[in-house]
């Protein structure tokens, strides 16, 4: 009952000085809002990065990347062959621990056009059909190119919905979904027939917004539906945007039509941009990578101008970045709460000076120093906890404002753990800030306190 009475007295004191109490709590409110908001932003970043990683192929995908030759092989640098189809065929035939091998030949500086329309950006790549499983693509309309298309180097392609939107028009603009299968587009001036189109890819956040918009009446849907953005900060995530703006053609077509004449120097360029692999057994990932490395060392005559990057490495990098961001954000938010605690300490000291006679009367009728200490300490904690809960409300508004002003794939996500930690930390700050004022009040002499004017 003593604690309940102390809390009630604390609430009455706060209510009696509403403006002063609000200004006192402002530091705690902003500190809690910044702590929860920072945690929400970091959680959104984590979700966005992991969602993008999964969208680009999953955890069992391994990237083969170029690297500078080791220092002890510098004299062989000009003999480094790069990634070629020789590596691909060797990996397929001599690396049984690999389940899938997908070569890619990306085309630089290509232009996409259809009539008077041009696509601002696209990822134009020559591939094998294995890329569907490698990059987790889903064909929604038409077909993918086959072995005959590859063998004859036919000018056919499969596009993403982003290419369709830019060259044929968005469904929201045309009033219907355009399916360009069978139509022709120009890739750097060369006509290609569209034989297939992928489904539209989007992140979980955008998918929810689309569902909410679809459930609204037509008028409200037009006014409040999700808005698409241009640039790499597109809602739905760069990985999904990239997949939607992908255009695939047969690998042999890309080589014959765009690479066999060289890159402006007349020298054929057989090098591949990427060789992506997937392992047969994820539990033997290291063994599979070592087997692939041994095979490629043979095809490269011992020159190690390549390296392997696993999605596990990316997960580790993501976790490291998130950990650093949390430490930095928590440190900054902690400073804000510390400033709020100093404000509470100052106001409690001022409050004690105003209540010296009251404290003297309490001691005169039997209150002990510990009772006074506990009363002041609880008042300080109540002030901080109320500020903490108000900070949670402000953090909700803050996160919603971020979502409106800067929509992106990294939509902030408020977690209950962050809210609990913020309120608990604010309460701790309140208790610590009240210790000095409580000790000062507890040491008052009742006679001197009663004589105080």
N, C-alpha and C positions, 0 to 999 in steps of 0.2 A: 504493500500500500504506500510506503514511503516513496518508492520510485514512481508509482502512478501519480501521487500528489505532486512530486517534483516535476514530472512531465507536464501536468496540468498548469502548474505555476509558470513553467517555461513558455507554454503556449499563450498564457495570458500576458506575459511580459512581451512576447513578440507582437501580439495583437494590440497591446497598448502603444507600441511604437512601430506602427506598420511601415512607414516610409524608411525609418532608420534600419529596421530589420531587413527590408527588401534590399536596400543598398548594401547592407552587410553580407547578405546571402548572394549578392550578384557575382562575387568572385567564385563562390562554390558552384553557382548555377552555370557559369561559363566554363569552369573547369570540368564539371561533369559532362556538359554538352560537348566540349572538345574531346574528352576521353572517349565517350560513346561514339561520337561522330567519326573520330579517327579510326576506332576499331571497326566501324561499319564500312568505311572507305577501304580499309585494308582487307576486310573479309570479301568485299566486292571484287577487289583486285585479284585475290586468291581464287575466287570462283571463276572469274573471267579467264585467268591464265590456264587453269586446269581444264576448263571447258574447251578452250582453244586447242590445248594439247591433245585432248581426246578427239576433237573434230578433225585434226590433221593426221590421224592415223592410229591413235591408241598407244598403249604402253609397250606393245610388243614390236613397234616399228623402230628400226635402226637406220640412221642416216650415214651414208658414206660421204665424207667431205674432203675437199682438197686441203692440203697443208704444205707449208714450206718444208723442203727436205731437211733432215737433221744436219747439224753442223758438220758432222764427220762425212756427210755425203754432198757437201757443197760443190765439189768438183763434178758431180753427176747431175746437177740441177737442170742443165740444158738438155739432158736425156730423159727427164721425167715424162712419161707418156700421158699422164692424166687418166681420167676414167673413160674407157672405151667399151665397145661391144665385146672385145676380147675378154674383158673382166666379167661381163655379164654371162657369157657362154661358159666361162670357166666356173663361175659360182654356181650356175644351174647344174653343171655336170659333176662337179668335184666337191661340193659342200652339202652333204646330205642333212646336216643339222639346220639348213635353211629351208623354210617352207615356201617362200615367195621372194622373187627377185624382180624389181621393177625399174627399168632404165628410163630416164627422162632426158629430153633434149629441149631446153627452153630456148625460145627465139626472142632475141632482143630487138627493140625498136621496131616492132611490127605495128601496122596501122589496121584498124578494123573499120570498115565502112559498108553502108548499104544505102544506095541513093545519095541523098544529101546529109545523111546521118553518120556520125562517127562515134566510136566508143572511146571514152576518155582514157580508160585503163583496162588492160586485160592481161591475164597470164596465159600466154600462148605456148603450148608445150607439145612436143612429139612424144608419144608414149605407146606402151603395150597395153592390152586389155587388163593386165595384172594391176594397173593403177587403180581400178575400181575398188578392189579389196584393200589395196595398200593405203589409199587415202580415204577410205570409207565413203565413196560416192554412191549415190542411188540414182539410177536412170528412171525418169518418170515418163518420158515420151520418146517414141522412136526406138532406135537400137544403137548399140555401140559398134564401132568398126570391127571387122573380123580379120582372120588371117589373109584372106584374099585381098582385102583393102590394103593390108600391110605389104603383101608381096608385090602388088601392082602399083603401090604408091599412089593410091587414088586420092583426089582432092576432096576428102570428106572430113567432117569435123563434128564434134559434140560440144555443146555450149552450156553455160550456166544461165540461170534466170537473170542475172545482172546484165549479161550481154544482150539477152532478149529485151530487157527493159530499155536499154539505151538505143538499140537499133530498130526494134519493132514497136516499142511503146509499152509503158507499164499498164497492167490491167486497170488500175485506178484511173488512168487517162483515157484508155480506149474503151472502157466500159465492158470489156470481156477479156478473157485470158487468151493471148495470142500464142499459138504453138507453131513455131517456125520450121518444123520438120519438113524437109523437101525444098525449102527456100535456099537462096544463094546469098552469100556475103563475100566481100572482098577482104582478103588478108594480104596486106602490102600490095594491093592491086591484082592479086591472083584470085580467081573465083573458086570458092569452096562450097560444097553442098552440105547443109546442116542435116545430119541423119538422126540426131538425137538431142535431147535436152535433159539436164539433171533436175532433180527436185530443188525447191528453194530451201536453202539452209538458213537457220536462225538460232540464236541462243535461247535459253530457257526463259529469260526475262522478256524478250521480244515475243516469243510464242504466247506467253501469258497475256501480254498486252493485245496481241492480235485477237485472242479468244475473247477478252473483255470487250474490245471494240466491236467484234462480230455480234456480241450479245446485245449491243445497244440498238436503239431505233435508228433508222437511216440518217435522220437529220443530226442526231447527236454523234453518230459514228463519223460523219464527215467533219464535224467541228472538233471532235476530241480524239480522233483516232491517232495511232502512233505515226510519227513523222519520220521519214527516212532522211538521212543526212549524207552529204558528200564528204570525202576525205577519209583518212585512216581512222578517225574517231567515230565511225558509224555505229549506230545502235545495232546490237546483235554480235559485235565483235569482229576484229580484223580477220580472224580465221574463217568465219562464216562468209564475210564479205569477199574474201579472196576466193573461196570455193565457188561462190555465186558468179564471180567474174573470170572463171577459168574457161579456156577453150582448148580442147584436146584434138589432136590429129594423129594419124598413124606415124610412128617413129620414122619409118622409111620415107614417108612423104616429107616430113620436116627436113630430113637429111638431103634428099634429092633436090627439093625445091628451094631450100633456104641456106643450106650449109655446104653443099658439094662445090659451089663456086667460091667458097671462102668468104671471109668477112671483109670484103673490099680489097683484099690483096691477091685474089685469084688462087689462093692455096686452100684446098679442101680441109675442112675442120671436122674430123670424126669424133671429137671429144664429146662426152656426155656431160650434162649439167649435174645430174644426180643419179646415183644408183641406190635405191632404197631396198631394204631387205626386211623380212619378217622371219622370226625363228620358229622352228617346228615345236620346240618345247621351251616355254619361258623359264622353267627351272634350270635349263642348261644354257642360259643366255650368254654367260662368259665363254663357255666352250664353243658356242656357235660363232661368236665374234672372233675368237682366236682362230677358228677354222677358216672363216672368211678372210682374215688377215693373212694367213699362210698362203691361201690360194692367190690373193692379189699380189703378194710379194713375189710369187713365181711369175705372174703375168707382167709384173713391172720390173723384172730382172733385179729384184732386191732393193729397188729404190722406193723408199717409204714416203711417197708424196701424198698420202691419204691418211685419214683417220676415221674412227667410228664414233658416232654420238648417239647414245641411247636416250629414250624418253625418261629413263630413271635419272640420268644426269640432269635432264630438264626439270624433273620433279625436285631434285636436290637443290637446283638453282632457284626454283620458285620458293621452296621452303626457306632457303637462306635469305632471299629478298624479303619475304614476308616477315621473318624473324627480325631482320634489321629494321624494317618499317615499323613493326610493333614496338621495338625498343625505342626508336626515335620518337614515335608518336606518343608512347606512354611517358617518356621523359618530358616532352613538351606539355602534355596534359597535366602531368604531376606538378610541374612548375605553376601552372594555372591554379591548381587546387591549393598549392602551398601559399600562393598569394591570397587566395580566399581565406585560408586558415589564419594568416596574419591579420586580415581584416576582422575576422571574428574575435581574435585575441584583443585587438584594439578596442572594439566596441564593448566587449565584456569588461575590460578594465574601466572604460568610461561608465558602464552601467553600475559597476560596483561602487564607484565614487558617488553616484547618485543615490545609492541604496545603503549608505553606511549606517544611518539611523535604523533602517529596517533590519539590517543584520544584527545591530546591537540589541534591538527588541527581541529578535529570535533567540539570541544567546541568553538574554536576561530571563526568558521564560523556560529555559531548559535545553535549547538546541546546542549540540556539541559542535566542536570545530569540524568533525568529520561530516556531520549533517550539512553544515554550510558548504563544505568542500564538495560534497556529492550534489547538492542543489545547483551550484554554479556549473559544475561539470556537466550535469544533465541538461541544463539550459543551453550550454554551448553545443552539445551534441544534437539536441533537438533542432537548433538553428541550422546546423550543418545538414542534418538528414532532410529537413524540409527543403533546404536549398538543393540537395541532391535529387529529390523527386521532381522538383521544378526543372532541374537540369535535364532530366530524362524527357520531359515534355518538350523542352527547347531542342533537344537532340533529334527528336522525331521530326519537328518542323524543319530543322537544319538539313536533315537527310532528304526530306521531301523536296526542299528547295534545290538541293544539288541535283536531284533527279530531273527537275524541271529545267534548270538553267543549263546544265551540262550533261544531257543524256548520252550514255555510252554503254558499252558492253560491261563495264565495271560498275554496275548499279550497286550503291552501298547497301549493305545488309546488316541491320541491327540484330545483335544476338543477345539472348537473355544473360549469358555469362558476363558479357561486357557491362550490361546494366547492373548486375549484382555487384560486380567488382567496383564499378564507379560509385554506387551508393555506399558500399562498405568502406571504400577509401575515403569518401566524404565524411562519413561518420567518424572514422579514425582521426581525420584531420580536425574535426570538431572537438573530439576528446582531447587531443594533444594541444590544440589551441586554447582549451579551457583550463588546462592544468595550472598555468601561472596565475591567471585571475582567481581560480578557486583557492589556491594556496594563500594568496594575499587576503582573500575574504575570510578564510578560516582562521587566520592569525589575528584578526581584529580583536582588540580588547573590548568587552561589552561596555565597560565604563566609558572609555574613550569614544566608542562608537555612539553611545547615547548622548554625549556632549558635543558630537560633531554637528556643525552648522553648515 
